[in-house]
Amino acid sequence: MSLIVVGTMAFDAIETPFGKSGQIIGGSATYVAYAASNFVQPVNQISVIGYDFPKEELEALQARGVQLDGVEIKQDEKSFFWAGKYHMDMNTRDTLDTQLNVLAGFNPKVPDSYQGSEFLMLGNLMPSLQLSVIRQMKTRPKLIVMDTMNFWMDSAMQDLEIVLKEVDVLMVNDSEARQLSGQFSLVKAAKEILKMGPRFLVIKKGEHGALLFHEKDVFFAPALPLEEVFDPTGAGDTFAGGFVGHLAATRDISFNNMKTAIIKGSALASFCVEKFGTTRMKEISAEQIDDRIQQFVNLVNFEIKLAE
Amino acid sequence: MSLIVVGTMAFDAIETPFGKSGQIIGGSATYVAYAASNFVQPVNQISVIGYDFPKEELEALQARGVQLDGVEIKQDEKSFFWAGKYHMDMNTRDTLDTQLNVLAGFNPKVPDSYQGSEFLMLGNLMPSLQLSVIRQMKTRPKLIVMDTMNFWMDSAMQDLEIVLKEVDVLMVNDSEARQLSGQFSLVKAAKEILKMGPRFLVIKKGEHGALLFHEKDVFFAPALPLEEVFDPTGAGDTFAGGFVGHLAATRDISFNNMKTAIIKGSALASFCVEKFGTTRMKEISAEQIDDRIQQFVNLVNFEIKLAE
């Protein structure tokens, strides 16, 4: 039951049709840690922050079993900052500002205390840094899950191809799957991507759910139909955190258990989008998570009798 | 086990990124009849065609138990014609040409032999004509299902509102649900639309599946992930035909049976898009349909244990 999470811890400023967040806490590793810690503790965090990252936010993570030995604090630099704007169709967004700050010289280190972790979640980050973390592990983790994005396909495709050969599960969204494979059909895209290294592929389709591909098998989980998506920031990372958190907690990496992991990730993501940033993730209880998983069961459950 | 289908029987000319169809058979009632006749016969068809509609096509429908007493043949006019073009994203299309021809003066008549039918499928048509068919029924059918489109919301909203009060199930796509309700969130849109008359609402999301709303319940069925969507024309009508065909065959209009009906409609629609026009619908066997329904079961089936 040990999980390493690599990614950003950052400040975000978000605009949606419903309001502006002001400067709030964000970052891929932050969302992954909040989600995963519902199912598994400790979460061994690897990231980098500046002098300006609030101490209370670190304490809030520690209180959830998030280990911070691998989080470097650069005392003379500011934390990574991203500002973005969503329109009514929350599936796309405009980046308004990106300030790399501490991220520019980030060189992730795996602390000795994290060695032997069985699960590794590589949040979206420069592929060479994701690879560096894999290479630092003295024993290869039981399962390596990787998130990435179109930016790295444009700017660091060679490195990305190397990392892909080292991971077990790749998570991308539908347009990234199309870009990575050169195929428009997601079924064809999955076939191509599964030749590039990963044995499992998760294609995230935002409000349209997620697909899991493995060999000839495919599984689909919808997103919960919500009255309002208030802020989709972090939904993908929360999904990833719930997914890998469930797998790490159960130590079962079968296709069947990955289905469950996808439903649990989807349930957590459905909370994440209800308020700005990590607000909702800090509030929810185990009972609320179970209630929502039951809603997923009700949403897709049907009985059918085939003709004899 | 008696079903009336109202809608168009027409010629289409379709362009997709994969080719051009030339002039082929289309029309909402054609697709509905092909789909429904897999599950229920007879299908009591109400439509209008011109002198140019091929006799073999009428015979092919009759061979599947489609009654044509309600299909008016105008000997001095041409059949309705539609030409359209799809791009790589098959969720939207451009209309290249529309020739109403026989449709301009269409006045549907319910033959005496159709009276007493328990199920009525109102395919996409001018709302006043849909209403006329309802009013001609001496006994109100057990279930009235209605398809419509944005064009009627723009041009005949008052009539549409009157028909909505008379039907049990409304089928629209996601953008139409938003237009009809003035709500962007599909959950909020469904709440509004269910106040307008229908007790059940199906929102079709094309490759992203379909949602069924009824009171506080919601059910979601994905579309089957396909290697290639060759031609989406008629997929919505085929879905509707499978849906109402299953309900008419089982005479069970419970929410649970509607879930099954949606899966069966989705399975048939997944065949429809594999070739131009009705080609694939003419080929498939009961075994192939069952195989595909089993693929839906596999696609969404998962087991989950909630924490105690």
Interface residues (C-beta under 8 A of the other chain):
Chain A: M88 F184 S185 L186 V187 K188 K205 H208 G209 L211 D217 V218 F219 F220 A221 P222 P225 L226 E227 E228 V229 N256 K259 T260 I263 K264 A286 D290 I293 Q294 V297 N298 L299 V300 F302 E303 I304 L306 A307
Chain B: M88 F184 S185 L186 V187 K188 K205 H208 G209 L211 D217 V218 F219 F220 A221 P222 P225 L226 E227 E228 V229 N256 K259 T260 I263 K264 A286 D290 I293 Q294 V297 N298 L299 V300 F302 E303 I304 L306 A307
